[in-house]
Amino acid sequence: MNSMKRLFKDYYLFLAAAAVLLVLWEWLVRTDRIPSFILPPPSGILVSLYENREVLLGHCWATLKETILGFLIAAVAGVSLAVAMFFVKSVEKMVYPAVLISQTIPIIALSPIFVLWFGYSIWSKVAVTVLIAFFPIVVSTYDGLNRHDKDYVDLLRSMGAKRWQIFNKVQLPMALPSFMSGIKLAAVFSVVGATIGEWLGASEGLGYYSRRMSGSLNAEGVFSAIFLLSLLGMCLFGAAALAEKRMFKWKENRKDV
Amino acid sequence: MSLIFKNVFYSFTQQRQISPLLNDINFAAAAGEFVSIIGKSGTGKSTLLKLACGLDQPSKGEILVQDKPVFPGAAGYMPQKDLLLPWRTVMENLLLAPEIQQQKRQKAEEAKSWLKKVGLWDYRNAFPHELSGGMRQRIAFLRTLLTGKEVLLLDEPFGALDAMTKKEMHQWISSLWKDLNKTILLVTHDLHEAVFLSDRIIVLHPTGETEELEVKLPRPRSAVLTNEMAGLINILESRITNEQHETII
């Protein structure tokens, strides 16, 4: 109950602004100032969501699958690469520039290649997702590992700690805040990745659905897909934030952080 | 002898120039002796301690801890900042060194009895940020004790504390130390601290030379400044500042 109260206290201004905007939006469309095939009214989107709930649920599940799969692969690969770069300087020198350069390539331009390689299977979408989520995870984990306090390392060395003990007891815990920021970003980006993948070639998923609806000039359909995608992103972000809060339970009632 | 510095030189390279910091340092600390090293900042006090921990290598010379060449883990080290791991409770912090030595279970009882002895038992599950500065330093000292080493190296451990807390800590340490039978090497720039706690004081000069002074005051020593203490502090101060005049000329 208390947490609900706090949530309300933190967000009531946002909620009020959103409510005003929605009412304004609804009014603009209802009074025919904007045609509803350009901008459907919020009520219309809700009706469309409700009427197509079963179809949408299927597409939602397809997108969620791609997102989660891509996110997990990116997390495992990203963390492994970051740790490898941290331990072996020559790996860092070799790979880090490549990781940076890979980000300058527009992912959307690469997607047709994935379609070429993986066809219309789930893997072409997963590949785009991995590519998008990989970067924030690598960079945040690697930065976090490098940001440890050298004094702590000295303290552990003075206790006779071995390299992996120092990593385990100091460097890894100290990298967690930065790592979790990367995870939160990647969780949101994963949804974007899966959607882009679906646009370029898919037979299911919310990205595919929104394109099909756009093709048939069904604005309500497009908007309901967008609404669900954003909801998906928020849920994943929320899950990551919750995991973070669990992880940093010791920080509770700490004032200086 | 628990700790021996034999002809130790240390220099570091700065902007391609080799700057000597420690010049032919010789001293030894007997088992159970409390030795302080004082000197102005920049005389290499902390470096000397790092060498004694085995965290850094001397350019020349030999350092023996318990008659063996020093290696990381040979002595217990207490840094200036408490460096308690913020995500670990007091108890978990105390057991850090035993964990590294893979003796966590054997040392848990010892850690508990220490916490009870110093009256911090109620804080065993508290996190460092919930403790006061003085408490944190006490825990950091206990953590150093729980390394189980005979030689303890303290690097200005009370430098960040306020004057009152510092005085309390001096009493606390000296009361603990008399039953510990450990060799302690304390680096400090607080002359009163050095005189109150030590058996012997080594003055480190900016030239890299050293001078020794015995403190022959009976223990337990008075918390209030006595004439003898003030005399010793004056002697130390003149030794340190004389050096300063010489270098200016």
Chai-1 contact restraints between the chains, C-beta under 6 A:
chainA,res_idxA,chainB,res_idxB,connection_type,confidence,min_distance_angstrom,max_distance_angstrom,comment,restraint_id
A,D151,B,L83,contact,1.0,0.0,6.0,A-B,restraint_1
A,Y152,B,L83,contact,1.0,0.0,6.0,A-B,restraint_2
A,D154,B,L55,contact,1.0,0.0,6.0,A-B,restraint_3
A,L155,B,P79,contact,1.0,0.0,6.0,A-B,restraint_4
A,L155,B,L83,contact,1.0,0.0,6.0,A-B,restraint_5
A,R157,B,L55,contact,1.0,0.0,6.0,A-B,restraint_6
A,R157,B,P72,contact,1.0,0.0,6.0,A-B,restraint_7
A,S158,B,C53,contact,1.0,0.0,6.0,A-B,restraint_8
A,S158,B,L55,contact,1.0,0.0,6.0,A-B,restraint_9
A,S158,B,Y77,contact,1.0,0.0,6.0,A-B,restraint_10
A,M159,B,G73,contact,1.0,0.0,6.0,A-B,restraint_11
A,M159,B,A97,contact,1.0,0.0,6.0,A-B,restraint_12
A,M159,B,I100,contact,1.0,0.0,6.0,A-B,restraint_13
A,M159,B,T147,contact,1.0,0.0,6.0,A-B,restraint_14
A,G160,B,P72,contact,1.0,0.0,6.0,A-B,restraint_15
A,G160,B,G73,contact,1.0,0.0,6.0,A-B,restraint_16
A,A161,B,I100,contact,1.0,0.0,6.0,A-B,restraint_17
A,Q165,B,I100,contact,1.0,0.0,6.0,A-B,restraint_18
A,P173,B,W87,contact,1.0,0.0,6.0,A-B,restraint_19
A,W250,B,W87,contact,1.0,0.0,6.0,A-B,restraint_20
A,W250,B,F127,contact,1.0,0.0,6.0,A-B,restraint_21
A,R254,B,H129,contact,1.0,0.0,6.0,A-B,restraint_22
